[in-house]
Amino acid sequence: MFIRGLPGAGKTTLAKHIEAFFDVVRLDPDEIKLSGLILKGERLKTVKYRQLLKTCVASINSGNSVVWSQPWRKPENIKLTADNIVALSKNPIKPPHFLVVEIDIDKQTSWKRSRNKFSSKSNFDNYISRHSNCDLEIQFLKINGNLTQKAVSILCDKFIIRSTQDKQIK
């Protein structure tokens, strides 16, 4: 599962709720600690991405489900990552299933919740101006960012309950 949204949307909160409720591996680039490395900007993002991808593939190859939360400003990067996961998977005949969850909040709420992460409002505006709509051919669910607790229930009702019923049938 990929969780995307503007800064402050509740991506990490939702991922933590899912992790607490289900046995999944949670990935978040903000939580990667790279000791001994002094990297900035795109280079740091690349190192973190590679680490997350490696962890994701290892988890899936071990039979675990993964929740990966980050802004994913460009939806094509989700597609690229999904393709990389499939390519690196031990079982390419039965590739992993993907779900994209987009948490939708307005820009003013995003700024209010995340202003401490940006040096200025113009820096924030520049950052979110590159956040594009998701139009991927991957299963997609859009939820309201003001309803994070309820969003977990929606996910459970819509997707997880179904997979539990599938397990009972088998």
C-alpha positions in Angstrom: 0.0 0.0 0.0 1.3 3.4 -0.9 -0.1 6.4 1.1 0.3 9.8 -0.5 -0.8 13.3 0.3 0.3 16.9 1.1 2.5 17.5 4.1 0.4 17.3 7.3 -2.3 15.2 5.6 -1.9 12.3 8.1 0.0 9.9 6.0 2.2 8.7 8.9 -0.7 8.7 11.3 -2.8 6.5 9.0 0.2 4.2 8.4 0.8 3.8 12.2 -2.9 2.9 12.7 -2.7 0.3 10.0 0.6 -1.0 11.4 -1.0 -1.3 14.9 -4.1 -3.0 13.6 -2.4 -5.4 11.1 0.8 -7.3 10.9 2.5 -5.0 8.2 5.9 -3.4 7.7 5.6 0.4 7.8 8.0 2.4 5.7 8.5 6.2 6.0 11.5 8.2 4.6 11.2 10.7 7.5 12.0 7.9 9.9 15.2 6.6 8.3 18.3 7.5 10.3 21.5 7.4 8.2 24.4 7.5 10.7 27.7 8.8 9.5 26.4 10.2 6.2 26.2 13.9 5.5 23.9 14.2 2.5 21.4 16.9 1.5 18.7 17.4 -1.1 18.2 14.9 -3.9 21.2 12.8 -3.0 19.7 12.2 0.5 16.3 11.3 -1.0 18.0 8.8 -3.4 19.8 7.0 -0.6 16.6 6.9 1.5 14.6 5.7 -1.4 17.0 2.8 -2.2 17.0 1.8 1.5 13.1 1.8 1.6 12.9 -0.1 -1.7 15.4 -2.8 -0.4 13.4 -3.1 2.8 10.1 -3.3 0.9 11.2 -6.0 -1.4 12.8 -8.0 1.4 9.6 -7.8 3.4 7.4 -8.8 0.5 9.7 -11.7 -0.4 9.3 -12.8 3.3 5.6 -12.8 2.9 4.8 -9.5 4.7 2.5 -6.7 3.6 4.0 -3.2 3.4 2.6 0.3 4.0 4.8 2.9 2.4 3.9 6.5 3.3 5.4 9.6 1.8 4.2 12.6 -0.3 4.7 10.8 -3.7 4.3 14.2 -5.4 4.5 12.6 -8.8 2.2 9.6 -9.2 4.5 8.2 -11.9 7.0 7.6 -9.1 4.5 5.2 -7.5 4.2 3.3 -10.8 8.0 3.2 -11.1 8.4 2.0 -7.6 5.7 -0.7 -8.1 7.4 -1.8 -11.3 10.8 -2.0 -9.4 9.2 -4.0 -6.6 7.7 -6.5 -9.1 11.1 -6.7 -10.9 13.0 -7.4 -7.7 10.4 -9.8 -6.3 11.3 -13.4 -5.9 8.0 -14.5 -7.5 7.5 -12.5 -10.7 4.7 -14.9 -11.8 2.5 -13.8 -8.9 3.4 -10.1 -8.4 2.4 -8.2 -5.3 -0.9 -6.4 -5.3 -0.8 -2.6 -4.9 -3.2 0.0 -3.4 -2.7 3.7 -3.5 -4.4 5.7 -0.7 -4.5 9.4 -1.2 -5.3 11.6 1.8 -7.0 14.7 0.7 -6.6 18.0 2.6 -6.8 21.6 1.5 -3.6 23.6 1.2 -4.4 25.9 4.2 -4.7 22.9 6.5 -1.6 21.4 5.1 0.4 24.6 5.8 -1.1 24.9 9.3 -0.1 21.3 10.2 3.3 21.3 8.6 4.7 24.9 8.8 7.5 23.8 11.1 9.0 21.6 8.3 9.4 24.5 5.9 11.6 27.6 6.2 8.9 29.9 4.7 5.4 29.9 3.2 6.9 30.4 -0.2 9.1 27.4 0.2 5.9 25.4 1.2 4.0 26.8 -1.8 6.8 25.8 -4.1 6.9 22.3 -2.7 3.2 21.6 -3.0 3.0 23.2 -6.4 4.7 20.0 -7.7 2.1 17.7 -6.1 0.1 16.4 -9.0 -3.2 14.4 -9.1 -3.0 10.6 -9.1 -4.2 9.0 -12.3 -2.6 5.6 -12.1 -4.0 2.3 -13.3 -3.5 0.9 -9.8 -6.3 0.3 -7.3 -6.9 3.8 -5.8 -8.8 5.1 -2.7 -9.1 8.8 -1.8 -10.0 9.7 1.7 -10.5 13.0 3.6 -7.5 14.0 5.7 -9.7 15.3 8.5 -11.0 11.8 9.1 -7.9 9.8 9.8 -9.5 7.6 12.5 -12.5 7.0 10.3 -10.1 6.3 7.3 -8.7 3.3 9.1 -12.3 1.9 9.5 -13.0 2.6 5.8 -9.8 0.7 4.8 -10.7 -2.2 7.1 -14.3 -2.4 5.8 -13.4 -2.0 2.2 -10.2 -4.0 1.8 -9.1 -5.9 4.8 -12.3 -7.5 5.7 -12.5 -8.9 2.2 -9.0 -10.4 2.5 -10.0 -12.0 5.8 -13.1 -13.5 4.2 -10.9 -14.8 1.3 -8.6 -16.5 3.8 -11.6 -18.2 5.5 -12.8 -19.5 2.1 -9.5 -21.1 1.3 
